Amino acid sequence: MNIVYVGVGDYATSKNPKEIVKTLALGSCVAIVVLDPVNRAIGLLHVALPESSINKKRALEKPGMFADTGINTLLEEMKKAGYQMGGRLIVKLAGGASIMDPNNTFNIGKRNILAVRKCLWHYKLGAVSEDIGGTISRSVSVNLKTGKVILSSPGRGDWEL
């Protein structure tokens, strides 16, 4: 299997059943996984911040950094893989933890989760499963061949989302 790594603020799509799309160490960041069962395509986005309005220049350079521009970009990439808007997409979410903010001063994880949900709702999409919030870091692997989304965390092991 070939592994395609998705960094912070990045995204990837694949139709290759020999690929696993993976992102590492989600803290307050949120991973948005989309699976298109009709076209056998997957997409993964690693969002770091809720809204592009805080840095419009950065949003143009790296749209995946923000929930609002990232989800739009991911859906555009899924269209290139054959997805037709309004079709059936399976959406799964992971991350949005409070890792380095014990007093919830900034609430970046919660703000990211809310922004992601709001953006998905705009497209009439919602998550069928989630593993969000809490205080653990998560890594996400998506296997197109099996359709499984596997999460892992140090000290906790692996589990399916």
PALUMTOR-795381 format. One record per atom (N, C-alpha, C): residue number from 1; atom name; x, y, z. Coordinates in nm, 3 decimals. Layout:
PALUMTOR-795381
@pos->NUM, site->CA, u->X, v->Y, w->Z
...
***
This chain:
PALUMTOR-795381
@pos->1, site->N, u->0.084, v->-0.120, w->0.000
@pos->1, site->CA, u->0.000, v->0.000, w->0.000
@pos->1, site->C, u->0.087, v->0.125, w->0.000
@pos->2, site->N, u->0.046, v->0.221, w->-0.077
@pos->2, site->CA, u->0.112, v->0.350, w->-0.082
@pos->2, site->C, u->0.040, v->0.444, w->0.013
@pos->3, site->N, u->0.113, v->0.516, w->0.095
@pos->3, site->CA, u->0.052, v->0.611, w->0.189
@pos->3, site->C, u->0.071, v->0.753, w->0.138
@pos->4, site->N, u->-0.039, v->0.827, w->0.130
@pos->4, site->CA, u->-0.038, v->0.969, w->0.094
@pos->4, site->C, u->-0.059, v->1.046, w->0.223
@pos->5, site->N, u->0.042, v->1.124, w->0.262
@pos->5, site->CA, u->0.032, v->1.201, w->0.386
@pos->5, site->C, u->-0.025, v->1.339, w->0.359
@pos->6, site->N, u->-0.116, v->1.381, w->0.446
@pos->6, site->CA, u->-0.180, v->1.512, w->0.438
@pos->6, site->C, u->-0.133, v->1.593, w->0.558
@pos->7, site->N, u->-0.062, v->1.702, w->0.532
@pos->7, site->CA, u->-0.012, v->1.787, w->0.639
@pos->7, site->C, u->-0.116, v->1.887, w->0.687
@pos->8, site->N, u->-0.078, v->1.966, w->0.784
@pos->8, site->CA, u->-0.167, v->2.070, w->0.839
@pos->8, site->C, u->-0.202, v->2.169, w->0.727
@pos->9, site->N, u->-0.331, v->2.191, w->0.709
@pos->9, site->CA, u->-0.377, v->2.285, w->0.607
@pos->9, site->C, u->-0.376, v->2.227, w->0.467
@pos->10, site->N, u->-0.352, v->2.097, w->0.456
@pos->10, site->CA, u->-0.349, v->2.032, w->0.325
@pos->10, site->C, u->-0.470, v->1.942, w->0.307
@pos->11, site->N, u->-0.485, v->1.888, w->0.188
@pos->11, site->CA, u->-0.594, v->1.797, w->0.155
@pos->11, site->C, u->-0.545, v->1.705, w->0.045
@pos->12, site->N, u->-0.613, v->1.592, w->0.031
@pos->12, site->CA, u->-0.582, v->1.498, w->-0.077
@pos->12, site->C, u->-0.709, v->1.423, w->-0.112
@pos->13, site->N, u->-0.718, v->1.383, w->-0.238
@pos->13, site->CA, u->-0.825, v->1.295, w->-0.283
@pos->13, site->C, u->-0.759, v->1.178, w->-0.354
@pos->14, site->N, u->-0.830, v->1.067, w->-0.359
@pos->14, site->CA, u->-0.775, v->0.950, w->-0.426
@pos->14, site->C, u->-0.887, v->0.860, w->-0.478
@pos->15, site->N, u->-0.857, v->0.796, w->-0.591
@pos->15, site->CA, u->-0.944, v->0.691, w->-0.645
@pos->15, site->C, u->-0.864, v->0.562, w->-0.658
@pos->16, site->N, u->-0.742, v->0.562, w->-0.605
@pos->16, site->CA, u->-0.653, v->0.447, w->-0.617
@pos->16, site->C, u->-0.674, v->0.353, w->-0.499
@pos->17, site->N, u->-0.727, v->0.232, w->-0.522
@pos->17, site->CA, u->-0.753, v->0.140, w->-0.411
@pos->17, site->C, u->-0.626, v->0.090, w->-0.342
@pos->18, site->N, u->-0.511, v->0.120, w->-0.398
@pos->18, site->CA, u->-0.385, v->0.080, w->-0.336
@pos->18, site->C, u->-0.326, v->0.191, w->-0.249
@pos->19, site->N, u->-0.402, v->0.299, w->-0.229
@pos->19, site->CA, u->-0.354, v->0.411, w->-0.148
@pos->19, site->C, u->-0.429, v->0.421, w->-0.017
@pos->20, site->N, u->-0.356, v->0.464, w->0.085
@pos->20, site->CA, u->-0.412, v->0.502, w->0.213
@pos->20, site->C, u->-0.381, v->0.651, w->0.229
@pos->21, site->N, u->-0.482, v->0.729, w->0.258
@pos->21, site->CA, u->-0.464, v->0.872, w->0.281
@pos->21, site->C, u->-0.462, v->0.892, w->0.431
@pos->22, site->N, u->-0.359, v->0.963, w->0.480
@pos->22, site->CA, u->-0.337, v->0.969, w->0.624
@pos->22, site->C, u->-0.294, v->1.108, w->0.668
@pos->23, site->N, u->-0.341, v->1.148, w->0.785
@pos->23, site->CA, u->-0.293, v->1.270, w->0.849
@pos->23, site->C, u->-0.256, v->1.238, w->0.992
@pos->24, site->N, u->-0.157, v->1.308, w->1.043
@pos->24, site->CA, u->-0.099, v->1.276, w->1.174
@pos->24, site->C, u->-0.126, v->1.385, w->1.278
@pos->25, site->N, u->-0.135, v->1.341, w->1.401
@pos->25, site->CA, u->-0.131, v->1.427, w->1.519
@pos->25, site->C, u->-0.230, v->1.543, w->1.517
@pos->26, site->N, u->-0.358, v->1.511, w->1.502
@pos->26, site->CA, u->-0.461, v->1.614, w->1.514
@pos->26, site->C, u->-0.474, v->1.651, w->1.661
@pos->27, site->N, u->-0.452, v->1.775, w->1.692
@pos->27, site->CA, u->-0.481, v->1.825, w->1.826
@pos->27, site->C, u->-0.611, v->1.903, w->1.816
@pos->28, site->N, u->-0.600, v->2.036, w->1.811
@pos->28, site->CA, u->-0.719, v->2.118, w->1.793
@pos->28, site->C, u->-0.765, v->2.119, w->1.647
@pos->29, site->N, u->-0.681, v->2.071, w->1.557
@pos->29, site->CA, u->-0.718, v->2.061, w->1.416
@pos->29, site->C, u->-0.828, v->1.957, w->1.398
@pos->30, site->N, u->-0.899, v->1.968, w->1.287
@pos->30, site->CA, u->-1.007, v->1.874, w->1.256
@pos->30, site->C, u->-0.980, v->1.811, w->1.120
@pos->31, site->N, u->-0.994, v->1.678, w->1.114
@pos->31, site->CA, u->-0.987, v->1.607, w->0.987
@pos->31, site->C, u->-1.128, v->1.585, w->0.936
@pos->32, site->N, u->-1.149, v->1.621, w->0.811
@pos->32, site->CA, u->-1.276, v->1.597, w->0.745
@pos->32, site->C, u->-1.249, v->1.488, w->0.641
@pos->33, site->N, u->-1.316, v->1.375, w->0.657
@pos->33, site->CA, u->-1.303, v->1.264, w->0.563
@pos->33, site->C, u->-1.431, v->1.257, w->0.483
@pos->34, site->N, u->-1.418, v->1.250, w->0.350
@pos->34, site->CA, u->-1.535, v->1.232, w->0.265
@pos->34, site->C, u->-1.512, v->1.109, w->0.179
@pos->35, site->N, u->-1.615, v->1.026, w->0.171
@pos->35, site->CA, u->-1.610, v->0.905, w->0.090
@pos->35, site->C, u->-1.726, v->0.910, w->-0.009
@pos->36, site->N, u->-1.695, v->0.890, w->-0.135
@pos->36, site->CA, u->-1.796, v->0.886, w->-0.239
@pos->36, site->C, u->-1.812, v->0.741, w->-0.281
@pos->37, site->N, u->-1.916, v->0.673, w->-0.230
@pos->37, site->CA, u->-1.933, v->0.530, w->-0.260
@pos->37, site->C, u->-1.968, v->0.502, w->-0.407
@pos->38, site->N, u->-2.025, v->0.598, w->-0.477
@pos->38, site->CA, u->-2.062, v->0.578, w->-0.617
@pos->38, site->C, u->-1.937, v->0.576, w->-0.705
@pos->39, site->N, u->-1.850, v->0.675, w->-0.687
@pos->39, site->CA, u->-1.730, v->0.687, w->-0.769
@pos->39, site->C, u->-1.607, v->0.624, w->-0.706
@pos->40, site->N, u->-1.624, v->0.564, w->-0.588
@pos->40, site->CA, u->-1.513, v->0.501, w->-0.517
@pos->40, site->C, u->-1.394, v->0.597, w->-0.504
@pos->41, site->N, u->-1.424, v->0.713, w->-0.443
@pos->41, site->CA, u->-1.322, v->0.815, w->-0.420
@pos->41, site->C, u->-1.326, v->0.858, w->-0.275
@pos->42, site->N, u->-1.209, v->0.900, w->-0.225
@pos->42, site->CA, u->-1.200, v->0.951, w->-0.089
@pos->42, site->C, u->-1.131, v->1.086, w->-0.089
@pos->43, site->N, u->-1.160, v->1.164, w->0.014
@pos->43, site->CA, u->-1.093, v->1.291, w->0.033
@pos->43, site->C, u->-1.066, v->1.311, w->0.181
@pos->44, site->N, u->-0.956, v->1.378, w->0.211
@pos->44, site->CA, u->-0.919, v->1.408, w->0.350
@pos->44, site->C, u->-0.864, v->1.549, w->0.355
@pos->45, site->N, u->-0.915, v->1.626, w->0.450
@pos->45, site->CA, u->-0.874, v->1.765, w->0.472
@pos->45, site->C, u->-0.831, v->1.780, w->0.617
@pos->46, site->N, u->-0.718, v->1.848, w->0.641
@pos->46, site->CA, u->-0.666, v->1.872, w->0.777
@pos->46, site->C, u->-0.676, v->2.023, w->0.805
@pos->47, site->N, u->-0.786, v->2.064, w->0.870
@pos->47, site->CA, u->-0.815, v->2.204, w->0.898
@pos->47, site->C, u->-0.750, v->2.248, w->1.029
@pos->48, site->N, u->-0.684, v->2.363, w->1.027
@pos->48, site->CA, u->-0.618, v->2.415, w->1.146
@pos->48, site->C, u->-0.695, v->2.527, w->1.215
@pos->49, site->N, u->-0.766, v->2.607, w->1.138
@pos->49, site->CA, u->-0.834, v->2.725, w->1.193
@pos->49, site->C, u->-0.975, v->2.738, w->1.137
@pos->50, site->N, u->-1.064, v->2.802, w->1.213
@pos->50, site->CA, u->-1.205, v->2.807, w->1.171
@pos->50, site->C, u->-1.236, v->2.894, w->1.051
@pos->51, site->N, u->-1.185, v->3.016, w->1.046
@pos->51, site->CA, u->-1.232, v->3.110, w->0.945
@pos->51, site->C, u->-1.119, v->3.181, w->0.872
@pos->52, site->N, u->-1.131, v->3.186, w->0.741
@pos->52, site->CA, u->-1.028, v->3.248, w->0.657
@pos->52, site->C, u->-1.024, v->3.400, w->0.671
@pos->53, site->N, u->-1.126, v->3.460, w->0.730
@pos->53, site->CA, u->-1.130, v->3.606, w->0.743
@pos->53, site->C, u->-1.015, v->3.660, w->0.828
@pos->54, site->N, u->-0.954, v->3.572, w->0.908
@pos->54, site->CA, u->-0.842, v->3.620, w->0.992
@pos->54, site->C, u->-0.714, v->3.640, w->0.912
@pos->55, site->N, u->-0.704, v->3.576, w->0.793
@pos->55, site->CA, u->-0.586, v->3.592, w->0.709
@pos->55, site->C, u->-0.621, v->3.554, w->0.565
@pos->56, site->N, u->-0.679, v->3.647, w->0.494
@pos->56, site->CA, u->-0.727, v->3.621, w->0.358
@pos->56, site->C, u->-0.613, v->3.584, w->0.263
@pos->57, site->N, u->-0.497, v->3.643, w->0.282
@pos->57, site->CA, u->-0.383, v->3.611, w->0.197
@pos->57, site->C, u->-0.342, v->3.465, w->0.216
@pos->58, site->N, u->-0.335, v->3.422, w->0.340
@pos->58, site->CA, u->-0.298, v->3.283, w->0.371
@pos->58, site->C, u->-0.404, v->3.187, w->0.315
@pos->59, site->N, u->-0.530, v->3.227, w->0.320
@pos->59, site->CA, u->-0.638, v->3.143, w->0.268
@pos->59, site->C, u->-0.625, v->3.123, w->0.118
@pos->60, site->N, u->-0.579, v->3.224, w->0.047
@pos->60, site->CA, u->-0.557, v->3.210, w->-0.097
@pos->60, site->C, u->-0.439, v->3.118, w->-0.125
@pos->61, site->N, u->-0.334, v->3.129, w->-0.044
@pos->61, site->CA, u->-0.215, v->3.047, w->-0.063
@pos->61, site->C, u->-0.238, v->2.902, w->-0.022
@pos->62, site->N, u->-0.310, v->2.882, w->0.086
@pos->62, site->CA, u->-0.331, v->2.748, w->0.142
@pos->62, site->C, u->-0.474, v->2.737, w->0.195
@pos->63, site->N, u->-0.570, v->2.716, w->0.105
@pos->63, site->CA, u->-0.711, v->2.718, w->0.146
@pos->63, site->C, u->-0.747, v->2.610, w->0.248
@pos->64, site->N, u->-0.675, v->2.500, w->0.251
@pos->64, site->CA, u->-0.705, v->2.393, w->0.344
@pos->64, site->C, u->-0.679, v->2.428, w->0.489
@pos->65, site->N, u->-0.611, v->2.537, w->0.513
@pos->65, site->CA, u->-0.580, v->2.581, w->0.649
@pos->65, site->C, u->-0.706, v->2.617, w->0.728
@pos->66, site->N, u->-0.809, v->2.664, w->0.658
@pos->66, site->CA, u->-0.930, v->2.714, w->0.722
@pos->66, site->C, u->-1.051, v->2.629, w->0.685
@pos->67, site->N, u->-1.144, v->2.616, w->0.777
@pos->67, site->CA, u->-1.263, v->2.534, w->0.754
@pos->67, site->C, u->-1.342, v->2.583, w->0.633
@pos->68, site->N, u->-1.369, v->2.713, w->0.627
@pos->68, site->CA, u->-1.457, v->2.764, w->0.521
@pos->68, site->C, u->-1.397, v->2.747, w->0.382
@pos->69, site->N, u->-1.271, v->2.782, w->0.362
@pos->69, site->CA, u->-1.210, v->2.767, w->0.231
@pos->69, site->C, u->-1.166, v->2.623, w->0.204
@pos->70, site->N, u->-1.131, v->2.551, w->0.308
@pos->70, site->CA, u->-1.083, v->2.414, w->0.291
@pos->70, site->C, u->-1.191, v->2.318, w->0.246
@pos->71, site->N, u->-1.308, v->2.326, w->0.306
@pos->71, site->CA, u->-1.416, v->2.234, w->0.269
@pos->71, site->C, u->-1.460, v->2.261, w->0.126
@pos->72, site->N, u->-1.470, v->2.387, w->0.089
@pos->72, site->CA, u->-1.504, v->2.421, w->-0.048
@pos->72, site->C, u->-1.401, v->2.362, w->-0.145
@pos->73, site->N, u->-1.274, v->2.377, w->-0.114
@pos->73, site->CA, u->-1.168, v->2.325, w->-0.199
@pos->73, site->C, u->-1.171, v->2.173, w->-0.207
@pos->74, site->N, u->-1.193, v->2.108, w->-0.093
@pos->74, site->CA, u->-1.200, v->1.962, w->-0.092
@pos->74, site->C, u->-1.315, v->1.912, w->-0.180
@pos->75, site->N, u->-1.430, v->1.975, w->-0.171
@pos->75, site->CA, u->-1.545, v->1.935, w->-0.253
@pos->75, site->C, u->-1.518, v->1.959, w->-0.402
@pos->76, site->N, u->-1.446, v->2.066, w->-0.435
@pos->76, site->CA, u->-1.408, v->2.090, w->-0.574
@pos->76, site->C, u->-1.315, v->1.979, w->-0.624
@pos->77, site->N, u->-1.223, v->1.936, w->-0.538
@pos->77, site->CA, u->-1.132, v->1.826, w->-0.575
@pos->77, site->C, u->-1.209, v->1.695, w->-0.589
@pos->78, site->N, u->-1.310, v->1.674, w->-0.505
@pos->78, site->CA, u->-1.392, v->1.554, w->-0.517
@pos->78, site->C, u->-1.471, v->1.555, w->-0.648
@pos->79, site->N, u->-1.513, v->1.673, w->-0.694
@pos->79, site->CA, u->-1.581, v->1.684, w->-0.823
@pos->79, site->C, u->-1.489, v->1.636, w->-0.936
@pos->80, site->N, u->-1.361, v->1.671, w->-0.927
@pos->80, site->CA, u->-1.264, v->1.627, w->-1.028
@pos->80, site->C, u->-1.250, v->1.474, w->-1.027
@pos->81, site->N, u->-1.279, v->1.413, w->-0.912
@pos->81, site->CA, u->-1.272, v->1.267, w->-0.900
@pos->81, site->C, u->-1.404, v->1.201, w->-0.939
@pos->82, site->N, u->-1.503, v->1.283, w->-0.981
@pos->82, site->CA, u->-1.629, v->1.228, w->-1.029
@pos->82, site->C, u->-1.751, v->1.256, w->-0.944
@pos->83, site->N, u->-1.732, v->1.313, w->-0.826
@pos->83, site->CA, u->-1.846, v->1.343, w->-0.739
@pos->83, site->C, u->-1.932, v->1.452, w->-0.801
@pos->84, site->N, u->-2.064, v->1.431, w->-0.796
@pos->84, site->CA, u->-2.157, v->1.532, w->-0.844
@pos->84, site->C, u->-2.228, v->1.593, w->-0.724
@pos->85, site->N, u->-2.222, v->1.725, w->-0.712
@pos->85, site->CA, u->-2.284, v->1.794, w->-0.599
@pos->85, site->C, u->-2.429, v->1.750, w->-0.587
@pos->86, site->N, u->-2.469, v->1.725, w->-0.462
@pos->86, site->CA, u->-2.603, v->1.677, w->-0.437
@pos->86, site->C, u->-2.607, v->1.525, w->-0.429
@pos->87, site->N, u->-2.498, v->1.461, w->-0.468
@pos->87, site->CA, u->-2.489, v->1.316, w->-0.459
@pos->87, site->C, u->-2.460, v->1.272, w->-0.317
@pos->88, site->N, u->-2.448, v->1.144, w->-0.299
@pos->88, site->CA, u->-2.427, v->1.087, w->-0.166
@pos->88, site->C, u->-2.279, v->1.090, w->-0.130
@pos->89, site->N, u->-2.246, v->1.160, w->-0.024
@pos->89, site->CA, u->-2.112, v->1.159, w->0.033
@pos->89, site->C, u->-2.124, v->1.111, w->0.177
@pos->90, site->N, u->-2.031, v->1.029, w->0.217
@pos->90, site->CA, u->-2.023, v->0.988, w->0.357
@pos->90, site->C, u->-1.917, v->1.077, w->0.420
@pos->91, site->N, u->-1.953, v->1.146, w->0.526
@pos->91, site->CA, u->-1.863, v->1.240, w->0.593
@pos->91, site->C, u->-1.834, v->1.191, w->0.734
@pos->92, site->N, u->-1.706, v->1.195, w->0.771
@pos->92, site->CA, u->-1.664, v->1.158, w->0.907
@pos->92, site->C, u->-1.567, v->1.265, w->0.957
@pos->93, site->N, u->-1.574, v->1.293, w->1.087
@pos->93, site->CA, u->-1.492, v->1.398, w->1.148
@pos->93, site->C, u->-1.411, v->1.342, w->1.264
@pos->94, site->N, u->-1.289, v->1.395, w->1.279
@pos->94, site->CA, u->-1.205, v->1.358, w->1.393
@pos->94, site->C, u->-1.120, v->1.479, w->1.433
@pos->95, site->N, u->-1.087, v->1.486, w->1.561
@pos->95, site->CA, u->-0.999, v->1.592, w->1.611
@pos->95, site->C, u->-1.075, v->1.694, w->1.693
@pos->96, site->N, u->-1.027, v->1.818, w->1.688
@pos->96, site->CA, u->-1.091, v->1.926, w->1.761
@pos->96, site->C, u->-1.072, v->1.917, w->1.912
@pos->97, site->N, u->-0.959, v->1.861, w->1.953
@pos->97, site->CA, u->-0.933, v->1.843, w->2.096
@pos->97, site->C, u->-0.881, v->1.971, w->2.160
@pos->98, site->N, u->-0.878, v->1.970, w->2.290
@pos->98, site->CA, u->-0.819, v->2.078, w->2.368
@pos->98, site->C, u->-0.691, v->2.022, w->2.429
@pos->99, site->N, u->-0.580, v->2.035, w->2.356
@pos->99, site->CA, u->-0.455, v->1.973, w->2.396
@pos->99, site->C, u->-0.368, v->2.069, w->2.479
@pos->100, site->N, u->-0.346, v->2.188, w->2.425
@pos->100, site->CA, u->-0.254, v->2.281, w->2.491
@pos->100, site->C, u->-0.325, v->2.404, w->2.544
@pos->101, site->N, u->-0.452, v->2.388, w->2.575
@pos->101, site->CA, u->-0.535, v->2.498, w->2.623
@pos->101, site->C, u->-0.619, v->2.448, w->2.741
@pos->102, site->N, u->-0.553, v->2.409, w->2.853
@pos->102, site->CA, u->-0.624, v->2.345, w->2.963
@pos->102, site->C, u->-0.733, v->2.432, w->3.026
@pos->103, site->N, u->-0.722, v->2.563, w->3.016
@pos->103, site->CA, u->-0.823, v->2.652, w->3.073
@pos->103, site->C, u->-0.928, v->2.695, w->2.972
@pos->104, site->N, u->-0.921, v->2.636, w->2.852
@pos->104, site->CA, u->-1.015, v->2.669, w->2.743
@pos->104, site->C, u->-1.018, v->2.819, w->2.713
@pos->105, site->N, u->-0.901, v->2.879, w->2.712
@pos->105, site->CA, u->-0.890, v->3.022, w->2.686
@pos->105, site->C, u->-0.925, v->3.054, w->2.541
@pos->106, site->N, u->-0.874, v->2.973, w->2.448
@pos->106, site->CA, u->-0.893, v->3.002, w->2.306
@pos->106, site->C, u->-1.000, v->2.913, w->2.241
@pos->107, site->N, u->-1.022, v->2.796, w->2.295
@pos->107, site->CA, u->-1.123, v->2.703, w->2.243
@pos->107, site->C, u->-1.110, v->2.678, w->2.093
@pos->108, site->N, u->-0.987, v->2.668, w->2.044
@pos->108, site->CA, u->-0.966, v->2.648, w->1.900
@pos->108, site->C, u->-1.032, v->2.519, w->1.853
@pos->109, site->N, u->-1.016, v->2.410, w->1.929
@pos->109, site->CA, u->-1.077, v->2.283, w->1.888
@pos->109, site->C, u->-1.227, v->2.295, w->1.872
@pos->110, site->N, u->-1.293, v->2.352, w->1.973
@pos->110, site->CA, u->-1.439, v->2.368, w->1.966
@pos->110, site->C, u->-1.480, v->2.462, w->1.853
@pos->111, site->N, u->-1.403, v->2.569, w->1.835
@pos->111, site->CA, u->-1.433, v->2.664, w->1.727
@pos->111, site->C, u->-1.414, v->2.598, w->1.591
@pos->112, site->N, u->-1.311, v->2.514, w->1.578
@pos->112, site->CA, u->-1.290, v->2.442, w->1.453
@pos->112, site->C, u->-1.406, v->2.347, w->1.423
@pos->113, site->N, u->-1.449, v->2.273, w->1.525
@pos->113, site->CA, u->-1.561, v->2.180, w->1.507
@pos->113, site->C, u->-1.686, v->2.255, w->1.462
@pos->114, site->N, u->-1.718, v->2.363, w->1.528
@pos->114, site->CA, u->-1.837, v->2.442, w->1.492
@pos->114, site->C, u->-1.827, v->2.495, w->1.349
@pos->115, site->N, u->-1.710, v->2.548, w->1.313
@pos->115, site->CA, u->-1.691, v->2.603, w->1.178
@pos->115, site->C, u->-1.703, v->2.494, w->1.072
@pos->116, site->N, u->-1.647, v->2.377, w->1.099
@pos->116, site->CA, u->-1.656, v->2.265, w->1.005
@pos->116, site->C, u->-1.802, v->2.224, w->0.987
@pos->117, site->N, u->-1.873, v->2.208, w->1.096
@pos->117, site->CA, u->-2.015, v->2.170, w->1.086
@pos->117, site->C, u->-2.095, v->2.274, w->1.007
@pos->118, site->N, u->-2.070, v->2.400, w->1.035
@pos->118, site->CA, u->-2.141, v->2.509, w->0.967
@pos->118, site->C, u->-2.114, v->2.503, w->0.816
@pos->119, site->N, u->-1.989, v->2.482, w->0.779
@pos->119, site->CA, u->-1.954, v->2.475, w->0.637
@pos->119, site->C, u->-2.016, v->2.353, w->0.571
@pos->120, site->N, u->-2.015, v->2.241, w->0.640
@pos->120, site->CA, u->-2.077, v->2.120, w->0.585
@pos->120, site->C, u->-2.228, v->2.140, w->0.567
@pos->121, site->N, u->-2.291, v->2.203, w->0.665
@pos->121, site->CA, u->-2.436, v->2.228, w->0.657
@pos->121, site->C, u->-2.469, v->2.314, w->0.535
@pos->122, site->N, u->-2.380, v->2.409, w->0.505
@pos->122, site->CA, u->-2.399, v->2.493, w->0.387
@pos->122, site->C, u->-2.416, v->2.408, w->0.261
@pos->123, site->N, u->-2.345, v->2.296, w->0.255
@pos->123, site->CA, u->-2.352, v->2.205, w->0.141
@pos->123, site->C, u->-2.453, v->2.092, w->0.164
@pos->124, site->N, u->-2.533, v->2.106, w->0.269
@pos->124, site->CA, u->-2.633, v->2.004, w->0.306
@pos->124, site->C, u->-2.568, v->1.869, w->0.336
@pos->125, site->N, u->-2.453, v->1.877, w->0.402
@pos->125, site->CA, u->-2.379, v->1.757, w->0.443
@pos->125, site->C, u->-2.368, v->1.754, w->0.595
@pos->126, site->N, u->-2.362, v->1.636, w->0.649
@pos->126, site->CA, u->-2.341, v->1.618, w->0.792
@pos->126, site->C, u->-2.262, v->1.491, w->0.814
@pos->127, site->N, u->-2.195, v->1.484, w->0.927
@pos->127, site->CA, u->-2.113, v->1.368, w->0.957
@pos->127, site->C, u->-2.199, v->1.249, w->1.000
@pos->128, site->N, u->-2.165, v->1.131, w->0.950
@pos->128, site->CA, u->-2.232, v->1.009, w->0.994
@pos->128, site->C, u->-2.163, v->0.951, w->1.117
@pos->129, site->N, u->-2.038, v->0.989, w->1.140
@pos->129, site->CA, u->-1.969, v->0.950, w->1.263
@pos->129, site->C, u->-1.861, v->1.052, w->1.294
@pos->130, site->N, u->-1.834, v->1.065, w->1.423
@pos->130, site->CA, u->-1.738, v->1.164, w->1.472
@pos->130, site->C, u->-1.662, v->1.109, w->1.591
@pos->131, site->N, u->-1.538, v->1.151, w->1.603
@pos->131, site->CA, u->-1.460, v->1.131, w->1.725
@pos->131, site->C, u->-1.390, v->1.264, w->1.747
@pos->132, site->N, u->-1.457, v->1.352, w->1.819
@pos->132, site->CA, u->-1.412, v->1.490, w->1.830
@pos->132, site->C, u->-1.406, v->1.534, w->1.976
@pos->133, site->N, u->-1.333, v->1.645, w->1.999
@pos->133, site->CA, u->-1.322, v->1.701, w->2.132
@pos->133, site->C, u->-1.228, v->1.622, w->2.220
@pos->134, site->N, u->-1.245, v->1.634, w->2.348
@pos->134, site->CA, u->-1.161, v->1.564, w->2.443
@pos->134, site->C, u->-1.023, v->1.626, w->2.454
@pos->135, site->N, u->-0.929, v->1.545, w->2.500
@pos->135, site->CA, u->-0.793, v->1.596, w->2.524
@pos->135, site->C, u->-0.686, v->1.507, w->2.463
@pos->136, site->N, u->-0.724, v->1.423, w->2.364
@pos->136, site->CA, u->-0.624, v->1.336, w->2.304
@pos->136, site->C, u->-0.592, v->1.377, w->2.160
@pos->137, site->N, u->-0.469, v->1.351, w->2.122
@pos->137, site->CA, u->-0.425, v->1.368, w->1.984
@pos->137, site->C, u->-0.468, v->1.245, w->1.904
@pos->138, site->N, u->-0.504, v->1.265, w->1.779
@pos->138, site->CA, u->-0.547, v->1.154, w->1.694
@pos->138, site->C, u->-0.478, v->1.163, w->1.558
@pos->139, site->N, u->-0.448, v->1.047, w->1.502
@pos->139, site->CA, u->-0.406, v->1.036, w->1.362
@pos->139, site->C, u->-0.517, v->0.963, w->1.289
@pos->140, site->N, u->-0.532, v->0.992, w->1.160
@pos->140, site->CA, u->-0.642, v->0.937, w->1.081
@pos->140, site->C, u->-0.586, v->0.872, w->0.955
@pos->141, site->N, u->-0.631, v->0.750, w->0.927
@pos->141, site->CA, u->-0.596, v->0.679, w->0.804
@pos->141, site->C, u->-0.724, v->0.638, w->0.733
@pos->142, site->N, u->-0.730, v->0.662, w->0.602
@pos->142, site->CA, u->-0.847, v->0.626, w->0.523
@pos->142, site->C, u->-0.802, v->0.530, w->0.414
@pos->143, site->N, u->-0.864, v->0.413, w->0.411
@pos->143, site->CA, u->-0.832, v->0.309, w->0.315
@pos->143, site->C, u->-0.944, v->0.301, w->0.212
@pos->144, site->N, u->-0.915, v->0.338, w->0.088
@pos->144, site->CA, u->-1.019, v->0.338, w->-0.015
@pos->144, site->C, u->-1.067, v->0.196, w->-0.045
@pos->145, site->N, u->-0.978, v->0.101, w->-0.044
@pos->145, site->CA, u->-1.016, v->-0.037, w->-0.078
@pos->145, site->C, u->-1.122, v->-0.091, w->0.018
@pos->146, site->N, u->-1.105, v->-0.063, w->0.149
@pos->146, site->CA, u->-1.198, v->-0.114, w->0.249
@pos->146, site->C, u->-1.304, v->-0.013, w->0.288
@pos->147, site->N, u->-1.278, v->0.115, w->0.264
@pos->147, site->CA, u->-1.369, v->0.220, w->0.307
@pos->147, site->C, u->-1.357, v->0.252, w->0.455
@pos->148, site->N, u->-1.262, v->0.191, w->0.522
@pos->148, site->CA, u->-1.248, v->0.210, w->0.667
@pos->148, site->C, u->-1.167, v->0.335, w->0.699
@pos->149, site->N, u->-1.211, v->0.403, w->0.805
@pos->149, site->CA, u->-1.139, v->0.518, w->0.861
@pos->149, site->C, u->-1.089, v->0.472, w->0.998
@pos->150, site->N, u->-0.958, v->0.467, w->1.012
@pos->150, site->CA, u->-0.896, v->0.420, w->1.136
@pos->150, site->C, u->-0.829, v->0.536, w->1.207
@pos->151, site->N, u->-0.862, v->0.551, w->1.335
@pos->151, site->CA, u->-0.798, v->0.652, w->1.419
@pos->151, site->C, u->-0.696, v->0.584, w->1.509
@pos->152, site->N, u->-0.594, v->0.658, w->1.545
@pos->152, site->CA, u->-0.496, v->0.606, w->1.641
@pos->152, site->C, u->-0.449, v->0.720, w->1.730
@pos->153, site->N, u->-0.412, v->0.682, w->1.853
@pos->153, site->CA, u->-0.365, v->0.779, w->1.950
@pos->153, site->C, u->-0.264, v->0.711, w->2.041
@pos->154, site->N, u->-0.155, v->0.780, w->2.075
@pos->154, site->CA, u->-0.056, v->0.720, w->2.164
@pos->154, site->C, u->-0.121, v->0.676, w->2.296
@pos->155, site->N, u->-0.092, v->0.554, w->2.335
@pos->155, site->CA, u->-0.145, v->0.503, w->2.461
@pos->155, site->C, u->-0.287, v->0.451, w->2.453
@pos->156, site->N, u->-0.355, v->0.477, w->2.342
@pos->156, site->CA, u->-0.493, v->0.432, w->2.328
@pos->156, site->C, u->-0.509, v->0.326, w->2.219
@pos->157, site->N, u->-0.414, v->0.323, w->2.127
@pos->157, site->CA, u->-0.420, v->0.225, w->2.019
@pos->157, site->C, u->-0.499, v->0.273, w->1.900
@pos->158, site->N, u->-0.555, v->0.177, w->1.825
@pos->158, site->CA, u->-0.630, v->0.206, w->1.703
@pos->158, site->C, u->-0.777, v->0.171, w->1.722
@pos->159, site->N, u->-0.864, v->0.244, w->1.654
@pos->159, site->CA, u->-1.007, v->0.213, w->1.654
@pos->159, site->C, u->-1.068, v->0.268, w->1.524
@pos->160, site->N, u->-1.180, v->0.209, w->1.488
@pos->160, site->CA, u->-1.247, v->0.249, w->1.364
@pos->160, site->C, u->-1.350, v->0.358, w->1.392
@pos->161, site->N, u->-1.353, v->0.454, w->1.301
@pos->161, site->CA, u->-1.450, v->0.564, w->1.312
@pos->161, site->C, u->-1.572, v->0.529, w->1.228
***
